Amino acid sequence: MILLEPQHIAILSANTATRRMAQEKGESAPDPVPVVKLFNPVGAATWLVTELCEDGDTLFGLADLGFGCPELGYFSLHEISQIRLPFGLRIERDLGFDGIVPLSKWAEAARAAGSIIHAQQRIWKLAEQQSPAPKGDERPE
């Protein structure tokens, strides 16, 4: 599986450039929505990615290796892609992933829940609270 498609690379690189421009101007860093979710299909390791540095390898995002303490930081695309799992499996990209909320909300929820996987329910509820119901779903009182 290709972990990063060209459209992901473009968005992740743009997020890096936006953060760097904000730093240069002395502004607070943006809080982008995660673009890509990578995961171990036979374990708990999960990565939510928001940036790709100029070297084409260094990613930034929320990393959860399954020990109950998800952390924001940098990690290597090359190293993740080289992980060999049982049954010939490798790290995969969640094809249906939608980050929904900014990375800071993911980090907050994942730390409270102890993992990115368990935080997903909290994120979906948060997103529902932040967006109004579609007009067809409104129920009369």
Contacts in CASP RR format, 6 or more apart in sequence:
PFRMAT RR
TARGET T0000
AUTHOR 0000-0000-0000
METHOD contacts of the structure
MODEL  1
MILLEPQHIAILSANTATRRMAQEKGESAPDPVPVVKLFNPVGAATWLVT
ELCEDGDTLFGLADLGFGCPELGYFSLHEISQIRLPFGLRIERDLGFDGI
VPLSKWAEAARAAGSIIHAQQRIWKLAEQQSPAPKGDERPE
1 90 0 8 1.000
1 92 0 8 1.000
1 93 0 8 1.000
2 93 0 8 1.000
3 36 0 8 1.000
3 38 0 8 1.000
3 77 0 8 1.000
3 80 0 8 1.000
3 81 0 8 1.000
3 91 0 8 1.000
3 92 0 8 1.000
3 93 0 8 1.000
4 12 0 8 1.000
4 36 0 8 1.000
4 52 0 8 1.000
4 77 0 8 1.000
4 93 0 8 1.000
8 35 0 8 1.000
8 36 0 8 1.000
8 49 0 8 1.000
8 52 0 8 1.000
9 52 0 8 1.000
9 56 0 8 1.000
11 35 0 8 1.000
12 35 0 8 1.000
12 36 0 8 1.000
12 49 0 8 1.000
12 50 0 8 1.000
12 51 0 8 1.000
12 52 0 8 1.000
12 59 0 8 1.000
13 51 0 8 1.000
13 52 0 8 1.000
13 54 0 8 1.000
15 30 0 8 1.000
15 32 0 8 1.000
15 35 0 8 1.000
15 50 0 8 1.000
15 51 0 8 1.000
15 52 0 8 1.000
16 51 0 8 1.000
16 52 0 8 1.000
16 53 0 8 1.000
16 54 0 8 1.000
16 60 0 8 1.000
18 30 0 8 1.000
18 32 0 8 1.000
19 29 0 8 1.000
19 30 0 8 1.000
19 51 0 8 1.000
22 28 0 8 1.000
22 29 0 8 1.000
22 30 0 8 1.000
23 29 0 8 1.000
31 102 0 8 1.000
31 103 0 8 1.000
31 104 0 8 1.000
32 50 0 8 1.000
32 51 0 8 1.000
32 102 0 8 1.000
32 103 0 8 1.000
33 50 0 8 1.000
33 99 0 8 1.000
33 100 0 8 1.000
33 101 0 8 1.000
33 102 0 8 1.000
33 103 0 8 1.000
34 48 0 8 1.000
34 49 0 8 1.000
34 50 0 8 1.000
34 61 0 8 1.000
34 62 0 8 1.000
34 97 0 8 1.000
34 99 0 8 1.000
34 103 0 8 1.000
34 106 0 8 1.000
35 49 0 8 1.000
35 50 0 8 1.000
35 99 0 8 1.000
36 48 0 8 1.000
36 49 0 8 1.000
36 93 0 8 1.000
36 94 0 8 1.000
36 97 0 8 1.000
37 46 0 8 1.000
37 47 0 8 1.000
37 48 0 8 1.000
37 49 0 8 1.000
37 93 0 8 1.000
37 94 0 8 1.000
37 97 0 8 1.000
37 99 0 8 1.000
37 116 0 8 1.000
38 46 0 8 1.000
38 47 0 8 1.000
38 49 0 8 1.000
38 80 0 8 1.000
38 91 0 8 1.000
38 92 0 8 1.000
38 93 0 8 1.000
38 94 0 8 1.000
39 45 0 8 1.000
39 46 0 8 1.000
39 47 0 8 1.000
39 91 0 8 1.000
39 92 0 8 1.000
39 93 0 8 1.000
39 94 0 8 1.000
40 46 0 8 1.000
40 83 0 8 1.000
40 85 0 8 1.000
40 91 0 8 1.000
41 85 0 8 1.000
41 89 0 8 1.000
41 92 0 8 1.000
42 85 0 8 1.000
42 86 0 8 1.000
42 87 0 8 1.000
42 89 0 8 1.000
43 66 0 8 1.000
44 64 0 8 1.000
44 65 0 8 1.000
44 66 0 8 1.000
44 115 0 8 1.000
44 117 0 8 1.000
45 64 0 8 1.000
45 65 0 8 1.000
45 66 0 8 1.000
45 91 0 8 1.000
46 63 0 8 1.000
46 64 0 8 1.000
46 66 0 8 1.000
46 115 0 8 1.000
46 116 0 8 1.000
46 117 0 8 1.000
47 59 0 8 1.000
47 61 0 8 1.000
47 62 0 8 1.000
47 63 0 8 1.000
47 64 0 8 1.000
47 75 0 8 1.000
47 80 0 8 1.000
48 61 0 8 1.000
48 62 0 8 1.000
48 99 0 8 1.000
48 103 0 8 1.000
48 106 0 8 1.000
48 116 0 8 1.000
49 59 0 8 1.000
49 60 0 8 1.000
49 61 0 8 1.000
50 60 0 8 1.000
50 61 0 8 1.000
50 103 0 8 1.000
51 59 0 8 1.000
51 60 0 8 1.000
51 61 0 8 1.000
52 58 0 8 1.000
52 59 0 8 1.000
52 60 0 8 1.000
52 77 0 8 1.000
53 59 0 8 1.000
53 60 0 8 1.000
53 74 0 8 1.000
56 77 0 8 1.000
57 76 0 8 1.000
57 77 0 8 1.000
57 78 0 8 1.000
58 74 0 8 1.000
58 75 0 8 1.000
58 76 0 8 1.000
58 77 0 8 1.000
59 74 0 8 1.000
59 75 0 8 1.000
59 76 0 8 1.000
59 77 0 8 1.000
60 72 0 8 1.000
60 73 0 8 1.000
60 74 0 8 1.000
61 72 0 8 1.000
61 73 0 8 1.000
61 74 0 8 1.000
61 75 0 8 1.000
61 103 0 8 1.000
62 70 0 8 1.000
62 71 0 8 1.000
62 72 0 8 1.000
62 73 0 8 1.000
62 103 0 8 1.000
62 106 0 8 1.000
62 107 0 8 1.000
62 110 0 8 1.000
62 116 0 8 1.000
63 70 0 8 1.000
63 71 0 8 1.000
63 72 0 8 1.000
63 73 0 8 1.000
63 75 0 8 1.000
64 70 0 8 1.000
64 71 0 8 1.000
64 110 0 8 1.000
64 114 0 8 1.000
64 115 0 8 1.000
64 116 0 8 1.000
64 117 0 8 1.000
66 115 0 8 1.000
68 114 0 8 1.000
68 115 0 8 1.000
69 111 0 8 1.000
69 114 0 8 1.000
70 107 0 8 1.000
70 110 0 8 1.000
70 111 0 8 1.000
70 114 0 8 1.000
70 115 0 8 1.000
70 116 0 8 1.000
70 119 0 8 1.000
72 103 0 8 1.000
72 107 0 8 1.000
80 91 0 8 1.000
81 90 0 8 1.000
81 91 0 8 1.000
83 90 0 8 1.000
83 91 0 8 1.000
84 90 0 8 1.000
85 91 0 8 1.000
99 106 0 8 1.000
99 123 0 8 1.000
100 123 0 8 1.000
100 124 0 8 1.000
100 126 0 8 1.000
100 127 0 8 1.000
101 123 0 8 1.000
101 126 0 8 1.000
101 127 0 8 1.000
101 130 0 8 1.000
105 123 0 8 1.000
105 126 0 8 1.000
106 116 0 8 1.000
106 119 0 8 1.000
106 123 0 8 1.000
109 119 0 8 1.000
109 122 0 8 1.000
109 123 0 8 1.000
109 126 0 8 1.000
110 116 0 8 1.000
110 118 0 8 1.000
110 119 0 8 1.000
112 119 0 8 1.000
112 122 0 8 1.000
113 119 0 8 1.000
113 122 0 8 1.000
END
